[in-house]
């Protein structure tokens, strides 16, 4: 049935590349967010945050990585800016630090600890200089530094991250004014192929701070990232990995927001105003979109904020023939509609409140002519107890 649904949609839609114009629907912002700022996080300030989820952990527990100042030696601190790992329970808002990332730290500047979705590799900026790659043999061992990533053009920073693209490990990084992916040998840190730009600046500054959005295989679907002009670094989303598609601004600030991450419908960024650097949280409804090869399986996820309450969230995926050129408001519905000529809609399973996730797997027909097709997609979420409807962001279903 799911194969038939997507086949009907594909047959009715021409190929296009875009992500629409509607950002995730923001429910509330908590700034600062004390649970992931200095105090619960050892050190005097928190300047970066990210999360991955490992299948061996409960749905509400995430591997968390941070950049902090004045990290105590007991937590692996050496001096300057250091990085830190641990486990974060989003439901109890508790962080348990570890020394798994201590090998990265020196008396200089380490910034932006980002883990591969497998949890077995990690990268940081060690400034000035190229990113540093590390690995570990299992999910409980500390990381051991492999060495610098090379060859890579010299620039002031890279904001490195790791993911897969069509099964090949990739370094995601700032390249000039843009964000690129470059194939990487995770055993040596050698970059093994040309860089491909996947998100470009849209406001005349520099795209930065890529946080990969991936499926359960670590395959790159999209990016949560930032773009800076002067001292204004806003939060954007790029959901189809095409640099010709303008990024969507999610959070517009008047200050600098550093590298962030997300847990379900909770987005987190680090911000320097008010001082000291701290973490802010934005609760949202959003949808990942999806990528898959011809004949493969496409995972699409919709997210709500994880919660201990008895809230019941149900999301529906709407597939259209076009993206709307501008957002359209609908009376009685929060958010805005960003797709036109809706072809089909279908319900996702009830969201798991432990991680805010609802996922559906669609079988892509084994039809080579479908390669390169992109379908407009948007999720609408029903809060059953509050009796509200909200449209999330527009995204894409892309067939490789």
KEDRENFI-749967 format. One record per residue (C-alpha): residue number from 1; x, y, z. Coordinates in steps of 0.001 Angstrom, whole numbers, plus 524288, in hexadecimal, padded with zeros to 5 digits. Example, Ala and Ser with C-alpha at 12.3 -4.5 7.8 and 13.67 -1.06 7.14 Angstrom:
# residues 2
ZAZA  fiza      X      Y      Z
ZAZA     1  8300C  7EE6C  81E78
ZAZA     2  83566  7FBDC  81BE4
This chain:
# residues 400
ZAZA  fiza      X      Y      Z
ZAZA     1  80000  80000  80000
ZAZA     2  80AD7  80999  80386
ZAZA     3  811AA  8067E  7F6B7
ZAZA     4  804FB  80963  7EF92
ZAZA     5  8033B  8164A  7F6A4
ZAZA     6  81079  81B52  7F2B7
ZAZA     7  80F16  815CA  7E4FB
ZAZA     8  8026B  81D45  7E330
ZAZA     9  808E5  8299F  7E7F1
ZAZA    10  814A8  827E8  7DF2E
ZAZA    11  80C6B  8253C  7D34B
ZAZA    12  804F3  831DB  7D569
ZAZA    13  810AB  83AB2  7D7DD
ZAZA    14  81BAD  83F8F  7CF63
ZAZA    15  829B5  8405E  7D3E2
ZAZA    16  82DB0  84C82  7DB7C
ZAZA    17  837D3  85065  7E57A
ZAZA    18  833C2  8590B  7F0B5
ZAZA    19  82FC3  858EB  7FEF4
ZAZA    20  824F4  862F8  7FF27
ZAZA    21  8247A  86F46  8075B
ZAZA    22  81E5F  86B55  8145E
ZAZA    23  8275F  86958  8203C
ZAZA    24  8246A  8604E  82BB7
ZAZA    25  81920  86559  833E2
ZAZA    26  81EAA  86B31  8406F
ZAZA    27  81648  868C3  84C73
ZAZA    28  81E87  86F32  85705
ZAZA    29  82C55  873C6  859FC
ZAZA    30  83377  8727D  866EF
ZAZA    31  83F71  87B37  86761
ZAZA    32  847E9  8784B  86EA5
ZAZA    33  844F8  869DC  8703A
ZAZA    34  84AEE  866C0  87D81
ZAZA    35  84B54  857F2  87C34
ZAZA    36  85637  85825  87207
ZAZA    37  85D52  86480  8760B
ZAZA    38  86842  8668E  87FF7
ZAZA    39  86521  86019  88CF5
ZAZA    40  85F19  85358  88866
ZAZA    41  869AD  85373  87DF5
ZAZA    42  8770D  85457  884AD
ZAZA    43  87E79  860A2  88103
ZAZA    44  87BDB  86F33  880EE
ZAZA    45  874B4  87044  873D8
ZAZA    46  86F47  867A4  868FB
ZAZA    47  87295  86BDE  85B1C
ZAZA    48  86DD8  8604E  852EE
ZAZA    49  86498  854D0  8545B
ZAZA    50  860C1  84907  84C44
ZAZA    51  85A1A  83BD6  84DD4
ZAZA    52  85988  82E7F  8478D
ZAZA    53  8512B  822F5  84B6F
ZAZA    54  856A1  81539  84C5B
ZAZA    55  84D68  80998  84A87
ZAZA    56  852E9  80381  856FA
ZAZA    57  84DEB  80EFA  85F24
ZAZA    58  83FD7  8115A  86385
ZAZA    59  83827  81A48  85A40
ZAZA    60  83936  825CF  863B2
ZAZA    61  847F3  824BD  865FD
ZAZA    62  8516E  82B34  85C89
ZAZA    63  8601E  82C1D  85B56
ZAZA    64  862E9  83A82  85D75
ZAZA    65  86F0C  8420D  8596C
ZAZA    66  872F1  84FA2  85DCB
ZAZA    67  87D56  85A15  85CA3
ZAZA    68  87FB6  8608E  869C9
ZAZA    69  888D8  86A07  87077
ZAZA    70  88FB2  866CF  87D49
ZAZA    71  88C8B  85856  87C34
ZAZA    72  8915C  851D5  888C8
ZAZA    73  89CD9  8488A  8878B
ZAZA    74  89462  83DBE  88D3F
ZAZA    75  88BF4  83EDE  880FE
ZAZA    76  89782  83F0B  877AD
ZAZA    77  89A06  84DA7  877A2
ZAZA    78  8A788  852D7  87460
ZAZA    79  8A54B  8614A  871EF
ZAZA    80  8A003  86B01  8683D
ZAZA    81  8941E  8658D  86121
ZAZA    82  89260  856F6  8638E
ZAZA    83  88869  84CD4  85F44
ZAZA    84  8800A  843E1  86785
ZAZA    85  87767  837FC  8658A
ZAZA    86  86D04  83142  86D91
ZAZA    87  85F10  82C4F  86DA8
ZAZA    88  85344  8355E  86E34
ZAZA    89  845B2  830D9  87257
ZAZA    90  83C63  83A59  86BD2
ZAZA    91  830C4  83676  87457
ZAZA    92  8376C  83852  88180
ZAZA    93  8403C  84353  87C45
ZAZA    94  84C4E  83D05  88218
ZAZA    95  85A02  83C4A  87C77
ZAZA    96  863F5  8320F  880AD
ZAZA    97  871BA  83604  87C7A
ZAZA    98  87C60  82CB1  8782B
ZAZA    99  88AAA  82DCA  87430
ZAZA   100  8889A  826FD  8670B
ZAZA   101  88CE2  83322  85F77
ZAZA   102  8985B  836F8  86839
ZAZA   103  8A2A1  832FC  85E21
ZAZA   104  89E89  83E5B  85575
ZAZA   105  8A1EB  848AD  85F85
ZAZA   106  8AE53  850D3  85FC6
ZAZA   107  8B1DC  85DC9  865E8
ZAZA   108  8ADA2  86457  8593E
ZAZA   109  8A057  8656B  852A9
ZAZA   110  897EB  85986  85010
ZAZA   111  88A66  85CD3  84B0F
ZAZA   112  87E54  8561F  845B5
ZAZA   113  87EB9  847CF  849C0
ZAZA   114  87659  8403D  83FF6
ZAZA   115  87474  83182  83FAA
ZAZA   116  871E5  828B3  8340D
ZAZA   117  86423  822C6  83534
ZAZA   118  86A65  815AC  838A3
ZAZA   119  870BD  81BC4  844A5
ZAZA   120  87DED  815D4  840DB
ZAZA   121  88457  821BB  83AA4
ZAZA   122  884CB  83015  83E33
ZAZA   123  88AA4  83CCC  8394E
ZAZA   124  88DE5  84A12  83F03
ZAZA   125  893BD  856D7  83A8E
ZAZA   126  8A133  858B6  840A5
ZAZA   127  8A406  866D1  83D6B
ZAZA   128  8ABEA  86B3B  8367C
ZAZA   129  8AD52  85F7B  82D83
ZAZA   130  8A59D  8548A  82712
ZAZA   131  89AF7  84C9B  82DD3
ZAZA   132  89F44  8416B  8369B
ZAZA   133  89987  833C0  834F1
ZAZA   134  89882  82976  83FA3
ZAZA   135  89310  81BA4  840B2
ZAZA   136  88FEB  81158  84AC0
ZAZA   137  88DC1  8029A  849B4
ZAZA   138  880A1  80254  850A5
ZAZA   139  87659  80B40  85695
ZAZA   140  87BCA  80AF5  86469
ZAZA   141  88A3A  80D44  86198
ZAZA   142  89071  81AC7  86194
ZAZA   143  8941B  820DA  85492
ZAZA   144  8A215  82019  84F9A
ZAZA   145  8A6E6  82AC9  84689
ZAZA   146  8AA32  82638  838B9
ZAZA   147  8AF63  8334F  83433
ZAZA   148  8AC46  83EF4  82B96
ZAZA   149  8A30C  83E24  82009
ZAZA   150  8AA75  8407D  81356
ZAZA   151  8ABA3  845CD  8093F
ZAZA   152  8A265  85125  80BDD
ZAZA   153  8A33E  85F84  807D9
ZAZA   154  8A889  8687F  8125A
ZAZA   155  89E34  87113  818AA
ZAZA   156  89B04  876DB  825F2
ZAZA   157  89185  86C07  82A14
ZAZA   158  88A60  8603C  8248E
ZAZA   159  87F34  85C6C  82DC8
ZAZA   160  88158  84E0D  82A30
ZAZA   161  876FC  8437D  82B63
ZAZA   162  87571  83577  82685
ZAZA   163  86AE1  82DDD  81F4F
ZAZA   164  868E4  8246E  813FA
ZAZA   165  86503  827AC  80601
ZAZA   166  86104  81C1F  7FD9E
ZAZA   167  86843  8138B  80734
ZAZA   168  87515  81B18  8068C
ZAZA   169  87A0B  82218  812CE
ZAZA   170  87A36  830E0  81129
ZAZA   171  88077  83C45  8180F
ZAZA   172  876CC  8478C  8187B
ZAZA   173  87DBE  85486  819CD
ZAZA   174  87E3A  862E8  816B1
ZAZA   175  8849B  8651A  80974
ZAZA   176  886A4  87379  80684
ZAZA   177  8791E  87980  8084B
ZAZA   178  871CC  86CA2  806DA
ZAZA   179  86FED  85F47  80D24
ZAZA   180  87549  8537A  805DC
ZAZA   181  87644  844CB  80746
ZAZA   182  88307  83DED  80414
ZAZA   183  8854E  82F20  80433
ZAZA   184  88E29  82B2C  80F6F
ZAZA   185  8959D  81EE2  8133F
ZAZA   186  891B6  81D2D  8216C
ZAZA   187  89D83  8148C  823FF
ZAZA   188  8A780  81EF8  8205F
ZAZA   189  8A0B7  82C2A  81F47
ZAZA   190  8A467  82D2C  810E5
ZAZA   191  89AAE  83440  8083A
ZAZA   192  898BC  82B52  7FC9D
ZAZA   193  890A6  832D2  7F2C2
ZAZA   194  88C3F  84031  7EE36
ZAZA   195  88454  84934  7F6F0
ZAZA   196  8760F  84B38  7F34D
ZAZA   197  86F0B  8576F  7F826
ZAZA   198  86208  853C2  7FE84
ZAZA   199  85DC0  860B2  80499
ZAZA   200  86155  86E65  80093
ZAZA   201  85FF5  87B6D  80744
ZAZA   202  85369  882C7  80417
ZAZA   203  85543  88F3B  80BEC
ZAZA   204  86284  8938D  806EA
ZAZA   205  86AA2  88D93  811B5
ZAZA   206  87017  8801A  814DF
ZAZA   207  86860  87381  8168F
ZAZA   208  86DBA  86C62  82282
ZAZA   209  86B5F  862DF  82DA5
ZAZA   210  865B2  85740  82625
ZAZA   211  85E4F  84D9B  82EA2
ZAZA   212  85A96  841D8  82648
ZAZA   213  84CB5  83CC1  82572
ZAZA   214  84DD0  82E2B  822BE
ZAZA   215  845B5  821CF  82191
ZAZA   216  847D6  8157A  829A4
ZAZA   217  85342  8118A  820EB
ZAZA   218  85A32  81E82  822FD
ZAZA   219  856A6  822D4  81527
ZAZA   220  85690  8317B  81390
ZAZA   221  848EB  83714  810EB
ZAZA   222  84A94  8456C  8142C
ZAZA   223  85180  84F76  81C83
ZAZA   224  84E66  857D8  82827
ZAZA   225  85880  862B2  82761
ZAZA   226  85B4B  8713D  828FD
ZAZA   227  85E9C  87CF1  8207A
ZAZA   228  8665B  88898  8253F
ZAZA   229  866DD  896B9  820E4
ZAZA   230  86F58  89F3C  82993
ZAZA   231  86BD5  89B37  83778
ZAZA   232  85E54  895E9  83405
ZAZA   233  85E7C  88710  832AF
ZAZA   234  850C7  881AA  8305B
ZAZA   235  84BA2  873B0  8301D
ZAZA   236  847C8  86E30  822BC
ZAZA   237  84326  8614D  81CF1
ZAZA   238  84775  85B48  80FEF
ZAZA   239  83F60  84F3F  80D09
ZAZA   240  842F2  84ADE  7FF3E
ZAZA   241  851DF  84C20  7FF0A
ZAZA   242  85171  8545D  7F2B6
ZAZA   243  8591D  8611E  7F363
ZAZA   244  84FE4  8674D  7E976
ZAZA   245  844D1  8661D  7F34D
ZAZA   246  8447A  87197  7FCE0
ZAZA   247  84552  86D9F  80B19
ZAZA   248  8397F  8704C  813D1
ZAZA   249  83BAC  87933  81F90
ZAZA   250  836BF  87269  82BE0
ZAZA   251  83B3F  87B8E  836B4
ZAZA   252  83E52  889D7  83420
ZAZA   253  846BE  89010  83E9F
ZAZA   254  84DFA  89CDD  84047
ZAZA   255  859BA  89612  8462D
ZAZA   256  862B8  88A86  843D5
ZAZA   257  85DA6  87CAC  84535
ZAZA   258  86798  8719E  844A3
ZAZA   259  866C6  86382  84053
ZAZA   260  85AE3  85C60  84558
ZAZA   261  85353  84FB9  8447F
ZAZA   262  845E3  849FE  8467F
ZAZA   263  83E92  83F8B  84DF5
ZAZA   264  83192  83CF0  8476C
ZAZA   265  82A71  849EE  846CC
ZAZA   266  833F7  850AC  8500B
ZAZA   267  83E88  8589D  84934
ZAZA   268  84A17  85D84  85107
ZAZA   269  853F8  86832  84DB8
ZAZA   270  85EBC  86EEC  8555C
ZAZA   271  85DA7  87DA9  8569D
ZAZA   272  866EB  88800  85BDD
ZAZA   273  85D09  89259  85FC4
ZAZA   274  859C5  893AE  86AD1
ZAZA   275  8673A  88FC8  86F9F
ZAZA   276  86C89  885D9  872A2
ZAZA   277  86AE9  87C9E  86718
ZAZA   278  85F6B  873D2  869E0
ZAZA   279  855D1  86AAB  8632C
ZAZA   280  84852  86EAE  85E72
ZAZA   281  83D31  86577  85AEE
ZAZA   282  8329B  866DD  8507F
ZAZA   283  8272A  85D59  850E7
ZAZA   284  821B7  85A90  84371
ZAZA   285  81A1B  851E7  83A33
ZAZA   286  82239  84DDE  82E75
ZAZA   287  82471  8435D  82448
ZAZA   288  8312E  83DB1  81F35
ZAZA   289  82D45  83AAB  81143
ZAZA   290  833ED  82EB3  80B97
ZAZA   291  83DF5  8293A  80209
ZAZA   292  83EF8  81BA6  7FC20
ZAZA   293  843C7  814EC  7EFCD
ZAZA   294  83AFF  80F03  7E584
ZAZA   295  83619  80222  7EB15
ZAZA   296  83A00  80609  7F8D7
ZAZA   297  832B5  809EA  80525
ZAZA   298  8309B  8181E  808C1
ZAZA   299  82F27  81BBD  81712
ZAZA   300  82789  82815  81A07
ZAZA   301  82680  82D64  827C5
ZAZA   302  81E04  837B4  82E0B
ZAZA   303  821E8  83D25  83B44
ZAZA   304  81B63  84335  8471D
ZAZA   305  821C8  84751  853FC
ZAZA   306  824B0  83BAD  85CE6
ZAZA   307  81C4A  83C6C  86906
ZAZA   308  818E4  835A5  875C9
ZAZA   309  80AE2  83A23  87490
ZAZA   310  7FFBE  8321F  86F3C
ZAZA   311  7FF76  83A12  862B4
ZAZA   312  7FB12  832C0  85693
ZAZA   313  80098  83743  84990
ZAZA   314  7FC83  83208  83C4D
ZAZA   315  802EC  836C1  82FB1
ZAZA   316  7FEA9  83557  821A0
ZAZA   317  80791  83675  815C7
ZAZA   318  80260  83E73  80A81
ZAZA   319  808A7  83C3A  7FD27
ZAZA   320  80681  846A8  7F2E4
ZAZA   321  809C0  848E4  7E4A4
ZAZA   322  8101E  8561E  7E70B
ZAZA   323  8160E  85EAE  7F173
ZAZA   324  80E80  86B3C  7F37C
ZAZA   325  8163C  87798  7F03F
ZAZA   326  8122D  87D66  7FD53
ZAZA   327  80C72  87891  80A12
ZAZA   328  7FD9D  8781E  80B0D
ZAZA   329  7F6AC  87959  81821
ZAZA   330  7EA61  87182  81ABB
ZAZA   331  7E04D  87603  824D7
ZAZA   332  7E097  86D55  830CA
ZAZA   333  7ED9D  866FA  82D30
ZAZA   334  7FA88  86B29  83329
ZAZA   335  8062E  86C9D  82A3E
ZAZA   336  804B4  86E1D  81B8F
ZAZA   337  8024B  865B6  80F98
ZAZA   338  80DA4  8651F  8060F
ZAZA   339  809C7  85AD8  7FC0A
ZAZA   340  7FF9C  85B18  7F142
ZAZA   341  7F737  85157  7E9D1
ZAZA   342  7F763  84739  7F4B2
ZAZA   343  7F794  8399C  7EEC3
ZAZA   344  7F70C  830BF  7FA93
ZAZA   345  7F751  83142  80958
ZAZA   346  7F9C6  8266A  81315
ZAZA   347  7FABD  824D7  821B8
ZAZA   348  8071D  821EF  82940
ZAZA   349  80710  819AE  83596
ZAZA   350  80483  820EF  84246
ZAZA   351  81085  82892  84693
ZAZA   352  818FE  8221D  850E1
ZAZA   353  81949  82C5F  85BB0
ZAZA   354  82672  8274B  86064
ZAZA   355  82D4E  82CDC  85461
ZAZA   356  82267  83421  84D4D
ZAZA   357  823E8  82B6C  8415F
ZAZA   358  81A2D  825A8  837D0
ZAZA   359  81FD3  81E45  82C33
ZAZA   360  81AA7  817DB  82002
ZAZA   361  82264  80F9A  8164F
ZAZA   362  81E55  81072  8080B
ZAZA   363  822BD  80704  7FD7E
ZAZA   364  8279B  80E0C  7F162
ZAZA   365  8239F  80718  7E4C2
ZAZA   366  82EDB  8009B  7DD8C
ZAZA   367  82D4D  80988  7D1D8
ZAZA   368  83A14  80FA4  7CCFC
ZAZA   369  832CA  81AFD  7C6AC
ZAZA   370  82F35  81FCC  7D457
ZAZA   371  83D69  8230B  7D792
ZAZA   372  83EC8  83190  7DA4F
ZAZA   373  83076  833A1  7DD6B
ZAZA   374  82D2A  83C6A  7E8E9
ZAZA   375  81FA4  83D73  7EEEE
ZAZA   376  81AA1  848D1  7F738
ZAZA   377  8172F  84485  804F1
ZAZA   378  8117F  84AAE  81131
ZAZA   379  80CCB  84520  81E10
ZAZA   380  80107  849B2  825CB
ZAZA   381  800B7  84638  8343E
ZAZA   382  7F4C7  844BA  83CDB
ZAZA   383  7F614  846D6  84B83
ZAZA   384  7EAA4  83E49  84F6A
ZAZA   385  7E90D  84325  85D6D
ZAZA   386  7EA9D  8518E  85A05
ZAZA   387  7E25E  8502E  84DA2
ZAZA   388  7EC10  857BE  84547
ZAZA   389  7F100  855E7  83762
ZAZA   390  7FE5C  85AB0  832F9
ZAZA   391  80563  85A03  825FB
ZAZA   392  813F9  857A2  82715
ZAZA   393  81EB7  85A79  81D4F
ZAZA   394  81EBF  85735  80EF1
ZAZA   395  828A3  84CD5  80AEC
ZAZA   396  82BA5  8437E  7FFDE
ZAZA   397  82A86  83513  7FCA1
ZAZA   398  83640  832DB  7F3C5
ZAZA   399  83901  826DC  7EB81
ZAZA   400  84797  824C3  7E8DA
